[in-house]
């Protein structure tokens, strides 16, 4: 299949407190606000992203993924992608213009996740005071110690990991890069997919709830492990609780750090890993015992990491249960050694 999609362009998340969430991303994480709608919806950007914004935060009763936007490989690829989605019986909506970009096709996939495909995205033009001395940089490197360079990926939750991976691979051409299956049961709990040479720009974890369209985390990229460690330091010094990491995933081999923003959404900062250019790559199936989640195989993933958004009303959240970062491993955690990146 000709490559239909090029990369993830931006994400929109909901927050029950847009002001607090936007302030966190700006003041503690180093994103730059670039716009705000009348309803409070706020647009923020990473200093290295090539389009006007990376993240949209809109009002919502609970933390949730509202939209994930992907740039097509061309205008023809956009039309072909829409045709393929509709051929599977999934109706979508064409927008002539939306949130500052051109024509796009938006649909809700078979597991309840809303995806928007677009081609006509304006390139970011920095104001003079933020212009970089490097011609290829869209704007000057941020002076904030924790500021990520790019939006990196999104990891959603679905009731059938392999079926999700198969649908998005068949219909939109995502390459399936890896799976994680339990050591003692033939249950697939994780997979990673990519539109390009990265190990993944779309992840999927097993969702045991009856809800659709849930998300596990959104993720950003920084240039080096040292910058990731400085980010952990800055976040901690300013009161952010670190949920998991710093450490290194086995799948993808990225160094990672997970934390929560005030609205409740889980955020990952990562760096490193490898690039895979093999066009006929066959996904390997990892086991927890082979280090799918932690390459060192010497620590368990916190129970809180299994929480997805919006929360399942029938289950108390990790916060409601009084689970604090660093204490979860003493509790019974069915995912404790499952791979989830």
Order of alpha helices (4+ residues) and beta strands (2+ residues): beta-alpha-beta-beta-beta-beta-alpha-beta-beta-beta-beta-alpha-beta-beta-beta-beta-alpha-beta-beta-beta-beta
